Amino acid sequence: MRLRGFLCPILCLAFCAPFTAHAGKQKKLCITPDQASKHVNQDVCVDARVYDVVTLPDGTRFLDVCTPETPDNKCRFTIISLRQDRDTVGDLQQLRDANIEIRGIVQAMHGRTGMLLSHARQFYGGPPKFRPNPVLARGFTGDTNRLAISDPNLSRQGGHRGSLNNREQETKPAN
């Protein structure tokens, strides 16, 4: 009887241990640059090899993820880092000839697909840098009491009137 009480917890641990170890080792799935064209406007992880880092005169940097044998017009995916993001992205020259995993939103760019690299945390599964929509914030200054956007859901819609105003409710007939 005593042996039975001792074996039950051991057998339970031996049976459950492989399942808990497997649950903790879930790996994020990344797609290849060739598959990225099927995921336009989606937030995905791309697993790529950086063959070259190209810097334009205006400060825009490109991570070339196509093999050197692939002509430029056949390369269907690129990673772009804008000049204003240089401080948050850091030095990209160290990524030359390295395998990377980058998270971001795949966008259609001039006949090919690409991803905007705006923050170094994208290499570790983090989100891109937040950029507010300038159209929504137009005419807004911090010294006014009005909202930055005019959202109809945030307005009072007719003062104190509401859809369940007491004066407009039906009364129950008396029994």
C-alpha positions in Angstrom: 0.0 0.0 0.0 2.8 2.4 0.9 4.6 1.6 -2.4 1.5 2.5 -4.4 1.3 6.0 -2.8 4.9 6.5 -3.7 4.7 5.3 -7.4 1.6 7.3 -8.3 3.3 10.8 -8.2 6.4 9.5 -10.0 4.4 7.9 -12.8 2.4 11.1 -13.2 5.6 13.2 -13.5 7.2 10.7 -15.9 4.1 10.9 -18.1 3.5 14.7 -18.0 7.2 15.8 -18.3 7.5 15.3 -22.1 4.4 17.3 -22.8 5.4 20.3 -20.6 8.9 20.3 -22.1 7.5 20.4 -25.6 5.1 23.2 -24.8 7.9 25.4 -23.6 10.0 25.0 -26.8 7.6 26.4 -29.4 9.6 28.1 -32.1 8.2 31.1 -34.0 7.7 30.3 -37.7 9.5 32.6 -40.1 8.9 32.6 -43.9 11.5 33.0 -46.6 11.8 36.2 -48.7 10.3 34.3 -51.7 7.2 33.5 -49.7 6.8 37.1 -48.4 5.1 38.2 -51.6 2.1 36.1 -50.6 1.8 37.9 -47.3 1.3 41.5 -48.3 0.0 43.8 -45.5 0.6 41.1 -42.9 2.9 41.2 -39.9 5.3 38.3 -40.4 8.7 37.1 -39.5 11.1 36.7 -42.4 14.2 34.5 -42.2 16.8 35.8 -44.7 20.5 36.0 -45.5 21.9 39.5 -46.0 24.3 39.4 -48.9 25.0 43.2 -49.1 24.1 46.5 -47.4 23.6 49.3 -49.9 23.5 52.9 -48.8 22.0 55.6 -51.1 23.2 59.2 -51.2 20.1 60.4 -49.3 20.9 58.0 -46.4 18.4 55.2 -47.2 19.8 51.8 -46.6 18.8 48.5 -48.3 19.5 45.0 -47.0 20.0 42.9 -50.1 18.6 39.4 -49.4 18.9 38.0 -52.9 21.9 35.9 -54.0 24.6 37.7 -56.0 23.7 35.5 -59.0 20.1 36.9 -59.0 19.7 40.0 -61.3 18.2 43.1 -59.6 15.0 42.9 -61.7 14.4 39.3 -60.6 14.8 40.1 -56.9 11.3 40.2 -55.4 12.0 41.2 -51.8 14.0 43.9 -50.0 14.4 45.3 -46.6 14.6 49.2 -46.4 15.8 51.4 -43.5 15.1 55.1 -43.9 17.6 57.9 -43.0 15.4 59.2 -40.1 15.6 55.7 -38.5 19.4 55.5 -38.4 19.6 56.1 -34.6 17.0 53.5 -33.7 18.2 50.8 -36.2 21.9 51.2 -35.6 24.8 50.0 -37.8 23.7 47.6 -40.6 27.1 46.9 -42.0 27.7 44.2 -39.4 24.8 42.3 -40.9 26.6 41.7 -44.2 26.9 37.9 -44.8 24.7 37.1 -41.8 21.4 35.2 -41.4 18.7 37.3 -39.8 15.1 37.0 -38.6 13.2 40.2 -38.9 9.6 41.0 -38.0 7.5 43.6 -39.8 4.7 44.3 -42.2 5.3 43.2 -45.8 4.4 46.0 -48.2 4.2 46.3 -52.0 7.0 48.6 -53.2 7.4 49.5 -56.8 6.8 46.1 -58.4 8.3 44.0 -55.5 7.6 43.4 -51.9 9.6 44.8 -49.0 9.7 45.4 -45.3 10.5 48.7 -43.6 13.2 48.3 -40.9 12.5 51.2 -38.4 13.8 49.8 -35.1 16.5 47.3 -34.0 13.9 45.4 -31.9 12.5 44.0 -35.1 15.4 41.6 -35.2 14.3 40.2 -31.9 10.6 39.8 -32.7 9.5 43.3 -31.6 7.2 45.6 -33.5 8.3 48.4 -35.9 8.5 52.0 -34.7 5.1 53.7 -34.3 4.4 56.4 -36.8 1.2 58.5 -36.3 -0.9 59.2 -39.3 -0.3 62.9 -40.1 -3.7 63.2 -41.8 -5.5 62.4 -38.5 -3.4 64.8 -36.4 -3.7 67.7 -38.8 -4.6 71.0 -37.1 -3.9 69.6 -33.6 -1.7 71.5 -31.1 -1.1 70.5 -27.6 -2.3 73.8 -26.1 -6.0 73.3 -27.1 -8.6 71.3 -25.3 -9.9 69.5 -28.4 -9.0 66.0 -29.4 -6.4 65.3 -32.1 -9.0 63.4 -34.2 -12.7 63.9 -34.6 -14.1 60.5 -33.8 -17.9 60.3 -33.8 -17.8 57.6 -31.1 -16.1 60.1 -28.7 -18.6 62.9 -29.1 -21.7 63.4 -27.0 -24.1 63.3 -29.9 -26.8 65.7 -29.2 -25.8 67.0 -25.7 -27.4 65.0 -22.9 -29.8 63.1 -25.1 -29.2 59.4 -25.4 -30.9 56.5 -27.0 -32.4 55.5 -23.6 -33.8 58.8 -22.5 -36.4 58.4 -19.7 -38.9 60.6 -21.5 -38.9 58.4 -24.6 -39.3 55.0 -22.9 -42.5 53.2 -23.2 -44.4 52.6 -20.0 -45.7 49.2 -18.9 -49.4 48.8 -18.9 -50.9 48.4 -15.4 -52.4 45.0 -14.7 
